[in-house]
Amino acid sequence: MEKIREDRRVLYSLRDAKKPYDTWSEAERTAADRVCRWFDVLGLLDSLKLLDRRIIDRFYAIPVVELWEICEPHVLSQLEIRGRSHFWELRQLVQQLQCVKKNHPAFSSTKWPWHPRKC
């Protein structure tokens, strides 16, 4: 995940600037694609239970959800080109992690719940 740290920074700056997807440069779209690909792999590792979900939930839930909000237009454009299976694991991971962000102690002012993926 460290390899995409700069790409993540680029995407956060797009969000902060409220730059519409149709005005993104090729480099910005490439950054989005790299982040989505890495998170797609993370989603695969999660679905195969090859990583402890507590690590994913505590360390990656917020970046995955926030970066999804930025990258969703890119993913949708790629689905039109590459088909419905493209970024499948990423899309499933985002659904799993939506509640984790809501349940995160930084936002909920409580301890970690036993099942942070449940709303």
C-alpha positions as CSV (number, residue, x, y, z in Angstrom):
1,M,0.0,0.0,0.0
2,E,3.0,2.3,0.5
3,K,3.6,2.2,-3.3
4,I,0.3,4.1,-3.9
5,R,0.8,6.7,-1.2
6,E,1.6,9.5,-3.7
7,D,-1.4,8.4,-5.9
8,R,-3.7,8.6,-2.9
9,R,-2.4,12.1,-2.2
10,V,-3.2,13.1,-5.8
11,L,-6.7,11.8,-5.4
12,Y,-7.3,13.6,-2.1
13,S,-6.2,16.8,-3.7
14,L,-8.8,16.3,-6.5
15,R,-11.4,15.8,-3.8
16,D,-10.3,18.9,-2.0
17,A,-10.3,21.0,-5.2
18,K,-13.8,19.5,-6.1
19,K,-12.4,18.8,-9.6
20,P,-15.0,16.9,-11.7
21,Y,-13.9,13.6,-13.2
22,D,-14.4,14.7,-16.8
23,T,-11.6,17.3,-16.2
24,W,-9.1,15.0,-14.7
25,S,-5.8,14.7,-16.5
26,E,-4.4,11.4,-17.8
27,A,-2.0,11.4,-14.8
28,E,-4.8,11.8,-12.4
29,R,-6.8,9.0,-14.0
30,T,-3.7,6.8,-13.9
31,A,-3.4,7.6,-10.2
32,A,-7.0,6.6,-9.7
33,D,-6.5,3.4,-11.6
34,R,-3.4,2.4,-9.6
35,V,-5.2,3.0,-6.3
36,C,-8.3,1.1,-7.5
37,R,-6.1,-1.8,-8.6
38,W,-4.3,-2.0,-5.2
39,F,-7.6,-1.8,-3.3
40,D,-9.1,-4.5,-5.7
41,V,-6.3,-6.8,-4.6
42,L,-6.9,-5.9,-0.9
43,G,-10.6,-6.8,-1.5
44,L,-9.5,-10.1,-2.9
45,L,-7.3,-10.8,0.1
46,D,-10.2,-9.8,2.3
47,S,-12.8,-12.0,0.6
48,L,-10.4,-15.0,0.6
49,K,-9.7,-14.3,4.3
50,L,-6.0,-14.2,3.7
51,L,-5.6,-11.2,5.9
52,D,-7.1,-10.7,9.3
53,R,-10.1,-8.4,8.8
54,R,-9.2,-6.5,12.0
55,I,-6.1,-5.2,10.2
56,I,-8.1,-4.2,7.1
57,D,-10.9,-2.6,9.2
58,R,-8.6,-0.6,11.5
59,F,-6.0,0.4,9.0
60,Y,-7.6,0.6,5.6
61,A,-11.4,1.1,6.1
62,I,-11.3,4.9,6.1
63,P,-8.9,5.3,3.1
64,V,-10.8,2.7,1.1
65,V,-14.2,4.3,1.7
66,E,-12.9,7.9,1.2
67,L,-10.9,7.0,-1.9
68,W,-13.9,5.1,-3.3
69,E,-15.9,8.3,-3.1
70,I,-13.3,10.0,-5.2
71,C,-12.7,7.1,-7.6
72,E,-16.2,5.9,-8.2
73,P,-16.6,7.9,-11.5
74,H,-13.4,6.3,-12.7
75,V,-14.6,2.8,-11.8
76,L,-17.9,3.3,-13.5
77,S,-16.2,4.5,-16.7
78,Q,-13.9,1.4,-16.6
79,L,-16.9,-0.9,-16.1
80,E,-18.3,0.4,-19.4
81,I,-15.0,-0.4,-21.2
82,R,-13.9,-3.6,-19.4
83,G,-17.1,-5.2,-18.2
84,R,-19.0,-5.8,-15.0
85,S,-16.3,-7.9,-13.4
86,H,-13.7,-5.2,-13.4
87,F,-12.9,-3.9,-9.9
88,W,-15.4,-6.4,-8.5
89,E,-13.4,-7.1,-5.4
90,L,-12.9,-3.4,-4.7
91,R,-16.6,-2.8,-5.0
92,Q,-17.4,-5.7,-2.6
93,L,-14.8,-4.4,-0.2
94,V,-16.3,-0.9,-0.2
95,Q,-19.7,-2.3,0.7
96,Q,-18.1,-4.3,3.5
97,L,-16.3,-1.3,4.9
98,Q,-19.0,1.4,4.7
99,C,-20.1,0.6,8.3
100,V,-16.6,0.2,9.6
101,K,-16.0,3.9,9.0
102,K,-19.3,4.8,10.8
103,N,-18.3,2.5,13.7
104,H,-14.7,3.7,13.9
105,P,-13.9,5.1,17.4
106,A,-12.6,8.3,15.9
107,F,-16.1,9.0,14.6
108,S,-18.4,7.1,17.0
109,S,-16.7,8.0,20.3
110,T,-16.9,4.4,21.4
111,K,-14.6,1.4,21.5
112,W,-14.3,-0.8,18.5
113,P,-17.4,-2.9,18.3
114,W,-17.2,-6.7,18.0
115,H,-18.5,-6.6,14.5
116,P,-17.5,-3.3,13.0
117,R,-18.8,-4.2,9.5
118,K,-22.3,-4.3,10.8
119,C,-24.3,-1.0,10.9
